[in-house]
């Protein structure tokens, strides 16, 4: 975990391989994360809207990276931000004053509960992919059911994500609807991810000709798990000589 105050009033937040520096041009500069958030649809009504959506989302994201695990913690984090950072994020400035007001817990909670999650994931995933542009290593796709997180209909939240093997960066993420499963989500998940020359790894749920063909058409390769529920494919693999299967071949 990294939480460091910068001398110019900006802060750096991070956990593991992911860090956000609010002084960094990739966050607050032209084409940065702040500008990209400004392209999102604002779910709030025009009346009473004080803080820009983009600034609120950057604050919430930095708070979570710094360890916030509740709306109350995000609100508390917001109150600790220096004036220079609040000004950079465009938060509301009191009339006839230079003072920028930190967004409250209530404001942050309302925005986070209303914002389009898929649209937000797409923007963040695109930004992260650009930050990790030099990483052309393999991509893992995997789904997880979030323990303790339930939707209004009582179903647990099921997220399907694409991660860079080397850095652990989440390149894309989607919520899987309770009426479907991950097999219908691979193409939408990876649609905006550059697969050229990269290997995609996935579990047996995605071992089918249609998904494999789509990955190859996008310029990627794949390593998929084969289990006993596909006996014909297992038998065909067993008949292959070890030296023609590259993971088994020596010095490769």
C-alpha positions as CSV (number, residue, x, y, z in Angstrom):
1,X,0.0,0.0,0.0
2,X,1.3,3.5,-0.9
3,X,-0.2,6.6,0.6
4,X,2.2,9.6,0.1
5,X,1.6,13.3,0.2
6,X,3.3,15.2,-2.6
7,X,5.1,18.6,-2.0
8,X,2.9,20.3,-4.5
9,X,-0.3,19.3,-2.8
10,X,-1.0,16.2,-5.0
11,X,-1.1,12.7,-3.5
12,X,-0.1,9.3,-4.7
13,X,-2.2,6.3,-3.8
14,X,-1.7,2.7,-4.6
15,X,-1.8,-1.0,-3.8
16,X,0.6,-3.5,-5.3
17,X,1.2,-2.8,-9.0
18,X,-1.5,-0.1,-9.3
19,X,-0.7,3.4,-8.2
20,X,-2.4,6.7,-8.9
21,X,-0.6,10.0,-8.6
22,X,-2.9,13.0,-8.6
23,X,0.0,15.2,-9.8
24,X,0.6,12.8,-12.8
25,X,-0.5,14.0,-16.2
26,X,-2.0,10.6,-16.9
27,X,-4.6,11.3,-14.3
28,X,-5.2,15.0,-14.4
29,X,-3.5,16.0,-17.7
30,X,-5.0,16.1,-21.2
31,X,-6.4,12.7,-22.1
32,X,-5.9,11.5,-18.5
33,X,-8.3,9.7,-16.2
34,X,-10.0,12.8,-15.0
35,X,-10.8,14.0,-18.5
36,X,-12.1,10.5,-19.5
37,X,-14.4,10.4,-16.5
38,X,-15.8,13.7,-17.8
39,X,-17.1,11.8,-20.8
40,X,-19.3,9.5,-18.7
41,X,-23.0,10.1,-18.5
42,X,-23.8,12.0,-15.2
43,X,-26.7,10.2,-13.6
44,X,-27.6,13.2,-11.4
45,X,-30.2,15.8,-12.1
46,X,-28.9,19.3,-13.0
47,X,-30.5,20.9,-10.0
48,X,-28.3,21.0,-7.0
49,X,-25.3,19.5,-8.8
50,X,-22.1,21.1,-7.3
51,X,-19.1,18.8,-7.9
52,X,-18.2,17.5,-11.3
53,X,-18.7,13.7,-11.8
54,X,-15.1,13.2,-12.9
55,X,-13.7,14.7,-9.7
56,X,-16.0,12.6,-7.5
57,X,-14.9,9.4,-9.3
58,X,-11.2,10.2,-9.0
59,X,-11.6,10.8,-5.2
60,X,-13.6,7.6,-4.7
61,X,-11.0,5.6,-6.7
62,X,-8.1,7.0,-4.8
63,X,-9.9,6.4,-1.5
64,X,-10.4,2.7,-2.4
65,X,-6.7,2.4,-3.4
66,X,-5.7,3.9,-0.1
67,X,-7.7,1.2,1.8
68,X,-11.2,2.6,2.1
69,X,-13.8,-0.2,2.3
70,X,-17.0,1.7,3.0
71,X,-18.8,4.9,1.9
72,X,-18.0,6.4,5.3
73,X,-14.3,5.7,4.8
74,X,-14.5,7.3,1.3
75,X,-16.2,10.3,2.8
76,X,-13.5,10.6,5.5
77,X,-10.8,10.3,2.9
78,X,-12.4,13.1,0.9
79,X,-12.2,15.4,3.9
80,X,-8.4,14.9,4.2
81,X,-7.6,16.1,0.7
82,X,-5.6,19.3,0.5
83,X,-7.0,22.4,-1.2
84,X,-4.6,22.1,-4.1
85,X,-5.9,18.6,-4.9
86,X,-9.6,19.6,-4.6
87,X,-9.0,22.6,-6.9
88,X,-7.3,20.3,-9.5
89,X,-10.3,18.0,-9.4
90,X,-12.7,20.9,-9.9
91,X,-14.7,20.5,-6.7
92,X,-17.2,23.2,-5.8
93,X,-15.7,26.6,-4.7
94,X,-17.5,28.7,-2.2
95,X,-18.8,32.0,-3.6
96,X,-16.5,35.0,-3.0
97,X,-13.9,32.6,-1.6
98,X,-10.9,30.6,-2.7
99,X,-12.0,27.6,-0.6
100,X,-12.8,24.4,-2.4
101,X,-15.3,22.2,-0.5
102,X,-14.6,18.4,-0.1
103,X,-17.4,16.2,-1.4
104,X,-19.4,14.7,1.5
105,X,-20.1,11.0,2.1
106,X,-23.7,11.5,1.0
107,X,-22.7,13.0,-2.3
108,X,-20.1,10.3,-3.0
109,X,-22.5,7.6,-2.0
110,X,-25.3,8.8,-4.3
111,X,-23.0,9.1,-7.3
112,X,-21.4,5.7,-6.8
113,X,-24.8,4.0,-6.5
114,X,-26.1,5.6,-9.7
115,X,-23.2,5.7,-12.1
116,X,-23.3,3.1,-15.0
117,X,-20.9,0.4,-13.8
118,X,-20.2,-1.1,-17.2
119,X,-19.5,2.3,-18.7
120,X,-17.2,3.1,-15.8
121,X,-15.4,-0.2,-16.1
122,X,-14.8,0.4,-19.8
123,X,-13.2,3.8,-19.2
124,X,-11.0,2.7,-16.4
125,X,-10.0,-0.5,-18.2
126,X,-9.0,1.5,-21.3
127,X,-7.0,3.9,-19.2
128,X,-5.2,1.1,-17.3
129,X,-4.4,-0.6,-20.6
130,X,-2.7,2.5,-21.8
131,X,-0.7,2.8,-18.6
132,X,0.4,-0.9,-19.1
133,X,1.0,-0.5,-22.9
134,X,4.5,-1.8,-22.7
135,X,3.2,-5.0,-21.1
136,X,2.5,-7.3,-24.0
137,X,2.4,-10.4,-21.8
138,X,-0.4,-12.9,-21.4
139,X,-3.9,-12.0,-20.3
140,X,-5.9,-14.1,-17.8
141,X,-9.7,-14.0,-17.9
142,X,-11.5,-15.2,-14.9
143,X,-14.8,-14.7,-13.0
144,X,-15.4,-14.3,-9.3
145,X,-18.6,-14.1,-7.2
146,X,-18.1,-11.4,-4.6
147,X,-18.7,-12.7,-1.1
148,X,-21.1,-10.6,0.9
149,X,-22.1,-8.4,-2.1
150,X,-25.7,-8.8,-3.1
151,X,-27.9,-7.0,-5.6
152,X,-31.4,-5.7,-5.0
153,X,-32.8,-9.0,-6.4
154,X,-30.8,-11.0,-3.8
155,X,-28.3,-12.4,-6.3
156,X,-24.6,-12.2,-5.5
157,X,-22.5,-9.9,-7.7
158,X,-20.5,-11.9,-10.3
159,X,-17.6,-10.1,-11.9
160,X,-15.7,-11.2,-15.0
161,X,-12.3,-9.6,-15.5
162,X,-9.3,-9.6,-17.8
163,X,-5.9,-9.2,-16.0
164,X,-2.4,-8.8,-17.2
165,X,-0.4,-11.8,-15.9
166,X,2.8,-9.9,-15.2
167,X,1.5,-6.7,-13.5
168,X,-1.9,-7.9,-12.2
169,X,-3.5,-4.8,-13.9
170,X,-7.2,-5.2,-14.6
171,X,-7.6,-4.4,-18.3
172,X,-11.3,-4.9,-18.5
173,X,-14.2,-6.0,-16.2
174,X,-17.9,-6.7,-16.6
175,X,-20.7,-7.7,-14.3
176,X,-22.3,-11.0,-15.3
177,X,-26.0,-10.9,-15.2
178,X,-27.8,-13.6,-13.2
179,X,-29.7,-14.7,-16.3
180,X,-26.5,-15.7,-18.2
181,X,-22.9,-16.9,-17.6
182,X,-19.3,-16.1,-18.5
183,X,-19.4,-17.9,-21.8
184,X,-21.5,-15.1,-23.3
185,X,-19.2,-12.4,-21.9
186,X,-15.8,-13.1,-23.3
187,X,-16.2,-11.2,-26.5
188,X,-17.8,-8.1,-24.8
189,X,-15.1,-8.2,-22.1
190,X,-12.1,-8.2,-24.5
191,X,-13.7,-6.1,-27.3
192,X,-11.6,-3.0,-26.4
193,X,-8.4,-4.9,-25.4
194,X,-5.6,-5.1,-27.9
195,X,-5.0,-8.9,-28.3
196,X,-2.5,-8.8,-31.1
197,X,0.4,-11.1,-30.3
198,X,-0.8,-11.8,-26.8
199,X,-1.9,-15.1,-25.2
200,X,-5.2,-15.3,-23.4
201,X,-5.6,-17.9,-20.7
202,X,-8.9,-19.2,-19.4
203,X,-10.5,-22.0,-17.6
204,X,-12.5,-24.9,-19.1
205,X,-15.7,-22.9,-19.3
206,X,-14.3,-21.1,-22.3
207,X,-12.8,-24.2,-24.1
208,X,-15.0,-24.1,-27.2
209,X,-14.4,-23.5,-30.9
210,X,-16.3,-20.3,-31.1
211,X,-14.4,-18.5,-28.4
212,X,-11.0,-19.9,-29.6
213,X,-11.8,-18.8,-33.2
214,X,-12.7,-15.3,-32.1
215,X,-9.5,-14.9,-30.1
216,X,-7.4,-15.9,-33.2
217,X,-9.4,-13.6,-35.4
218,X,-8.5,-10.7,-33.0
219,X,-4.8,-11.6,-33.5
220,X,-4.3,-13.4,-30.2
221,X,-3.4,-16.9,-29.1
222,X,-4.9,-18.9,-26.3
223,X,-4.2,-21.5,-23.6
224,X,-7.4,-23.1,-22.5
225,X,-8.1,-25.8,-19.9
226,X,-9.4,-29.2,-21.2
227,X,-11.3,-31.4,-18.8
228,X,-13.0,-34.8,-18.9
229,X,-16.4,-33.2,-19.9
230,X,-14.9,-33.1,-23.4
231,X,-13.7,-36.7,-23.8
232,X,-13.1,-36.5,-27.6
233,X,-10.9,-33.5,-27.2
234,X,-9.0,-35.1,-24.3
235,X,-8.4,-38.2,-26.4
236,X,-7.2,-36.2,-29.3
237,X,-4.7,-34.4,-27.1
238,X,-3.5,-37.6,-25.6
239,X,-2.6,-38.9,-29.0
240,X,-0.3,-36.0,-29.7
241,X,3.4,-36.6,-29.4
242,X,4.9,-34.5,-26.4
243,X,7.3,-32.7,-28.6
244,X,4.5,-31.1,-30.8
245,X,2.9,-29.6,-27.7
246,X,5.0,-26.6,-26.9
247,X,4.5,-26.4,-23.1
248,X,6.0,-29.9,-22.9
249,X,8.8,-29.4,-25.4
250,X,12.3,-28.8,-23.9
251,X,14.0,-25.4,-24.1
252,X,10.8,-23.5,-25.1
